[in-house]
Amino acid sequence: MSSKTTLLAWLTQAGLDEQRANIYLAALSKGEASAADLAKELKMGRTTIYDNLRFLEERGFVQTLMRGKRKVFVPLHPKELFKKIESQKDQLKDLLPDFLAIYANQDKRPFVQLFTGPFAAREIYEDILRSAKGEYVYFSPAALTLQNIDRKYIEQWIGRRVKAGIKSRSLRVKSKSVPQAIFSEETKYLRQIKYLPEYVDLNSTIYIYGENVGVISTRKEGSCFIIHSPDMAYSLKRIFEFLWGIGSRS
């Protein structure tokens, strides 16, 4: 597949149709161009070119400049295009809980998101910050969980969670716990910890927050997933509360 074909495919995924993506790439190859230049290169009528350039300008992909009496169109720089897409992604992350609330109101079917790769576990933690309502609870073999997440990231994430005032309660296996204060100190980090009997083994961390369940598998499986299911979240929360009642403080 040629580089142009790859770029066209990406631009269409970003929301442009093929014709507008071709116009953007043609303008990009020239740095700036008049409508006549683009019409000649792409063998399109001027009316078609102007209509599409107007759309691209409204969406921020090109801007119009005057060179004396001549009007030219300047494409958005690739670095600025990257910033634009990243900004849209950040906005979508902020709005995701609202989208999910609408989805939940209209359709009661659960859905699952699967994540793989070295940063998969981050998806769980970021979703907790977006969706947890004051508290989240979880079952955790902490030492195994740290094999799946960058330590610096999770330390910073704990600070963000505390700053947001989100509390946590965890049921852990003593033999798989982590002694460092940032992972085990309770009051300072808005957490409570209880321990399950040693014969209760855990190989995955299971987070329950809002109407979601997040699961981080061990390094052996190398995957994480989020389940949006009010029924499952409710049921697992009830199981957690039962075990919390019989868990020990040490």
C-alpha positions, 0 to 999 in steps of 0.5 A: 500500500502506497503512503498516499493510500495510507494517508487517504485511509487515515483521513477518511477515518478522521471524518473526511470523504475521499474527495476532500481528503485528496484536496487536503493532500494536494494542498499539503503537497504545494504548501499553498494553492489557489482553487484553480491550481487544485482544480487543474491538478485534481481534474475537478470543476472549480465549483466542486473545488470551492464547495469542498474547500469551504467545507475544509475551511469550516472544519479547520483543515485549510485557511484562506489567505490573500496574496495581493488580489489572489486568494490561496488556500493553506492546509493545516500543518501536519503537526497542527493536524495531530494536535487537532486530533489529540484535542478531539480525543481529549474532548471525547474522553471527557464526554464519554460518561455522558455518551455512556449514560445516553447509551445506557438509557436507550439500550440495556445491553452490556458491552465489553471493551478489550485492550491489549498492548503495553499501555492497556491497563491505563485504560482501566485507571483512566476510566475509573477517574472518569466514571467512579462516583466518590468510591470504587472497590476492587479485588487485587493481587497488587504485586501481579498488577504492578507487572502490567502497569508502569510504576511511575504512571500509577504513582502519579495516578494515585495522586490524581485520584486523591486530588479528585477525592475518590476513595478506594476499598480493596480486598487483597491477598497478603502474600501478593501485596506491595509494602511501599507506603504509596500502595499500602498506606490508608488514610493519606491515600483515601483507601481502606484495605482488608485481606482475604485468607491465604487460600483465596488466590487471585491472578487478576485485579477486578475493579468495580466502579459505577456501572462498570467492571474493569479487569486487569489480567496477569502478564501471562494473558496480557489483556485488560477489559472494561465491562459496562453492565449495571447488573454485573457491577451490582452483583460483583459489588454485593459479593465484594461487600460480603467478603469485605465483611469477613476480611481481616485487617492484617 
